[in-house]
Amino acid sequence: MDSKDKVVKVAVVQAAPVLFDRAATIEKACHLISEAGREGAKLVLMPEAFIPAYPRGLSFGMVVGSRSPAGRSLWKRYWDNAVEIPSEATEALGAAAGEAGVYLAIGVIERDRDHGGGTLYCTLLFFDPEGKLLGKHRKLKPTGSERLIWGEGDGSTMPVFETEIGKIGGLICWENYMPLARMAIYNKGVELYLAPTADARDTWQATMRHIACEGRCFVLGCNQFVKKEMYPNDLETLNELDSQPNVICRGGSVIVSPLGNVLAGPLYGDEGILYADLNLAEIIKGKLDFDVVGHYARPDVFRLFVNDKPLESVTTSDSKGKD
């Protein structure tokens, strides 16, 4: 049997973290990973910013021209519960993936340990079924007020991993509205396209189906389900949530085929795990009439340059020539 005829069971986990609590959220994540593994999933996707939180509704005390002491204290809490790579946190997640025998992709807020730890990134981590950390993708462009709390990734963390269950890669939330970023991922042959998000609007479903049709790949969209009551009672700026609805994020996780057909979901209004059996042969069948980086490309008219080198703020004579 050709590898493209494989059927792969995947799981998309729609859940809330234990907000602003890294240790408790990792414990919850490990339980959900184990559950998906017991159900036979070979790939498990968890939401954007799952550890320690997607801080919807919070300003961190920032408006144009000023920052508040309470906002700085909230930032410190967020920073304290972010994830360094590698760390005990990544070891625990890797162990859970290894015990379940699954490929795992999970959204974390990454604390950059290599440059003093002063910047946070919205990052997607990838683990293999042996528990090894395969790599990461840092969000290239935080959206709206996310830019106040997260740094920007660069082209060095846009991986697509070739595995025995297919080529795994993807983008985070509104990066998926960046046509050139999608093209860069398509060009790496992505087959299992992962799209963790914080967007619960109906328009996101159209985006997931469009990407599946455009890339002729399976698309796994994953969101959180979060209620206002889940935020810690002692949150430094809890009053900011007064204007928020009880259900702060309703979900909308979904699994879509290479021809844009919905295979599971969308799931709204609750936590849960979506499962689907994906026949990789459908990817090849879909390319009969459309291959965005193949016979439907026009390199004589359009060409894309991708800078995949790490961007450093400071270089020294010792670092020259080490690219």
N, C-alpha and C positions, 0 to 999 in steps of 0.2 A: 504494500500500500504506500503510495506517495505521501510525503509528509503533509502535502496540501489537502489530503483526504481525511486528516485527523478530525475527530470531534472532541472539543475541549469544553469542559464545564467550567463556567466562571461565576463569580459571586460579586455583587455590588452591595456594600454595606451602607445603609442609611441609618445613621445614629447621631446622637449628640455626645460630645465629650463630657467629662466632669469638668466643667468650665474653670479655667485658670488653675487646674490641679494636674500637673504632669504625671505624677505617680499613679493617681487614681484613674486617669484616662488611659494610661498604658495598661493597667490591669483590665479595664473594660475592653480595650482593643484586643488584648490577648484572648479574652473569653470569646469575642466575636470571631476572631480568626480561627480559633479552635472549632467553633460551631460550623463555620463554612467548610473547613477541612473535613469534618465528619460527614457532611452532606456530599462530599465528593468533588468539591471545587478544586481546580488546579491553579486558578488565579483569583486573588481577592483584592478588590479595590475599596479603599476607604476615603472619606471626604477630604476636601481642601482644609488645611489648618486645623485638622482634628486634634492635634496635640499642640498647645493646650486649649485653644479656642479660636474661633473666628469672632472677633469682638464687635459683632453687629450692634449698632445703636450707641456706641461709645465714641467720644471725641478725644479722649486722653487730654482733656483740658486745653486743646489747641484751637485757636482762631487766628486769623491773620494778624500778626503783630504781637501776640502774647501767648504764654503758656501758664497753666495754673499749678500750684504745688500739689493739689490732689491728683491732677493728671500725671504729674511726674511720679507720684507714688503708685498709681495704677500701672504705669509703664514699667516700673521696677518689679511689680508683681508678675506682669506678663513676661518680662525678661527672665526673672527667676525660674519660671516654669517652661521656658523654651528648651529646645533640644540641641545639644552639641553633637557633632559628628566627627569621630565616633565617641560613644559614651556608654554608660550603663543603660541608658534609655534605648539606644539602638541595639545593644546586645540583647535586651529583653524582647524587643520586637523581632529581631532575627531568630531568637530561640523559639518564639511562638510560630513563626513561619516554618522553621525547621521541624518542629513537632507536628505541625499540621500537614507538612509536605506540600506547601503551596508557594507559588510566586505571590509576593505581597507588594502592593503599592499603597502608601499611606501619606497623607498630607500632614506636615508638621511646620511649626514655626521654628526656624533654625537660628541658633545663636552662633555667629561666626567666630569660632575659636581661633582662627588663624590671624586675625587682625585686631586683637584686643577685646573681641566680644561686644563691641559697641553697636553693631548693626544686626537687625533681625531680617530674615528672609522667609518668604512663603515658599516652601520647598516640598517636593514630592520625592519620597524615598522609595527605592526598589530593592527588594530582597529576593533571593532564590530559595528553592525548597530545602536547601541544606542550611539555611539561615545566614548565608553570606550577604553582606550589603553590596549589591551590584553597582550602585551609583545613585545619583540624585539629579533632579531638575529644579533649578531656582526660577521662580516666576520672573519673566523678563520685564514686565511692566505692571506694577500694582495699579489698581483702578481707583480713581477718585480719592477719597480720604485715606485709602490704604497706603497711599504714597507718603503719608505722614509717619507711618509706623514701620513700614517695610522698605528695605533696599531693593535695588534692581539686580537681577541676575545678568549673566552675559552668555555669549554663544558657546562657552565651554561646557555648559551643563544642559545640553539638549540631546540626551542619548536615546537611541532605539536599540534595545537588547535583543539579540538573536538567541532564541531558546527553542527547546524541543516542542513547545506548545505554540510557537509562532513568534513573530517579531513584536516586541512590546515597547510602546512609547506613548507620548501624548503631551498635552499642554494643560495649564491650570486656568480655569474660569475664563475671563475675557481675553486671555492670550489667544483663545480659540477664535476671536474676531480679528486676529492679525493674519491676513492672507499669506504674507511671506513666511511667517513662523509655521503655519500649516504646511506650506510648500516644502520647507526645510525638513519637516518630519516625514511627509510623504516620500521625499526623495531618498530617505533611509529605508524605505520599504515597509513602513509600519503596517501591521496586520491587526493587532489588538490595540486600538487607540483609546487611551485613558483620558478622561476629562473630568476630574474632580472640580467642584464648583461651589460657589455660594449663591448662585442665581436660581431662584425658585419661580421665576416668571414663566408664563406659557411660551414666550418667545424662545426660551432656552431649548424647548423640545424641538422647535424648528431648526435651531442651530445644530443639535445633535444629529438630526436626520440629514441635514445638508452635508455635514462633514462625512458622514458614512457614505453618502452618494458620491461626494467629490473625491474622497480618498479611496473609495472601493475597499473599505476596511470595516471591521466590527468596531462600534463605538460604545464605550461604557461610560455613562454619565453618572456622577455620584454627588449627592448633596447631603447635608445634615438635616435632621428634624429637631428644632430647638424651641422650647417654650421660655417665656420670660422668667418663670419661677425657677428655672435651672441655674440662673446666675447666682453667685454667692451673695448671701445677705449682707456681708460686710464689705462688699465691693466699694472702692473708694469714691466712685461717682455713680452710685446706684440710681440716684434720682434722675439721671439722664434717660433711664429706661421708662420713665413714667408715660411718655408719649408713644411708646412702642405697643403693638398689639400683643395679646397673650401668646399667640403663636408667632414667634419672631422669624422662623424659617420653616416653611411647610414641606420642604423636600423637593421631590421631582426626579429622583434617580430613575435611570432608564438604561436599557440595552437595545442597540439598534443593529440591524444587519447591513451588509455592504450595499444593498439596494434601497436602504432607507426604511425598511420595515421594522416596526417596533416588536421586539421579541419578549420583552418583560418590562413592566411598568407602563407609564410613570407612576411612582409611588408617592402619594401625598398624604399628609395628616397623621403620620405615625412612623416609629422606627421599624425597621425590618431589613431583611436580606433578599435581594432579587437574585434568581439563578437563571441561567440559560445554557443550553448545549449549543456550541458554535461549531459548525462544520466549515473548516478552513477552505474547503473546495469552493465555497460560495464566493470567496474573494477572487479567485481566478475566473469563475464564471462571469462575475461582474465586469471584468476587464475586457470582455469581448468587444464592447462598444465604447468604453471610456477608460483611459489610463492617464491620469493627470500629469504624470512625469514621464510618460512613454509616448504612445502614438497620438495622444491629444495635446502634447506639448508642442510649442513652436520655438525652439532655441534659436532659430534664425531671427526671430522677432523679439523674444523676451528671454532674459537671462537673470538669474538671481545669484548674488555673491553673499555667502554666509561667513562671517568672521567667527571661527570657533576657537579662538585663542583666549585664555584667561586675561582679563583686564586688571592690571595692578596699579594702585595709586602711587606706589613707590617702587622703584627698581634700583638695584645697585650694580656695581661692576661685576660682582659674583654671579648675578642672575642673567647677564647677557649671554645670548646664544644657547639658552636652555629650553627654548620653546619646543 
